[in-house]
Amino acid sequence: MYFKGFTLIELVVVIVILGILAATAAPKFINLNADAQTATLQGVMAAMQGAAARVYSKSLVKGNQNIADGTITHTDGELAITYGYPKADIVEWQRLIGLDAANFKYLLLAGTVTIYLADATRPSNITDACLVYYAKPTAAGSAPSFILNECV
């Protein structure tokens, strides 16, 4: 009488194969949080770029896109601009994009407006991970910089 089933060697081989698969797949699943945070900050950067484009178009209409200190009319009053784009000022950016204070924090770092996730560690430098920052233009005809440092 023979029993149909698996031998011990077959079971060990299957366990080893499953272990190898788990070891290669687990790091990918663990890193999904950083990918999600980076994607969120990509959305913030896109909102900032869109807001800056709107401000620049209003500045073009007003004709003050070539001066260092100007203003445009925004929905809730005058908005300070430099060379047609928003100044690197936290209050002005809060007015422009209105991010939820429970989820995002603003910070001035090295002359830039820096936005990071509220549950992340506060950055101390614009080269830190998991943030997006805006650097105003430095001359007439130049564009501002929008930089995203990916989360790790």
QUIPEGI-V256636 format. One line per field, one symbol per residue. ss: DSSP state (H for helix, E for strand, - for the rest). psi: psi as a letter, one per 40 degrees, with the letter a starting at -180 (. if undefined). burial: + if it has 24 or more other ideal C-beta (glycine too) atoms within 12 Angstrom, else -. A space follows every 50 residues. Layout:
ss=???
psi=???
burial=???
//
This chain:
ss=-------HHHHHHHHHHHHHHHHHHHHHHH-HHHHHHHHHHHHHHHHHHH HHHHHHHHHHHH-------EEEEE--EEEEEE--EE---HHHHHHHH--- ---EEEEEE--EEEEEE-------------EEEEE---------EEEEE- --
psi=hhhhaiidddddddddddddddddddddddeddddddddddddddddddd ddddddddddddefeeidhaiihidfaihhihfeiiighdddddddefih dddiiiihhfeihhhihdeihhieieeiifihihhiieiheiiihhhhhi i.
burial=------------------------------------++-+++-++-+++- ++-+++-++----++----+-+-+----++++++++++-+-++-+++-+- ---++++-+--++++++--+--+--+-+-++++++++------++++++- +-
//
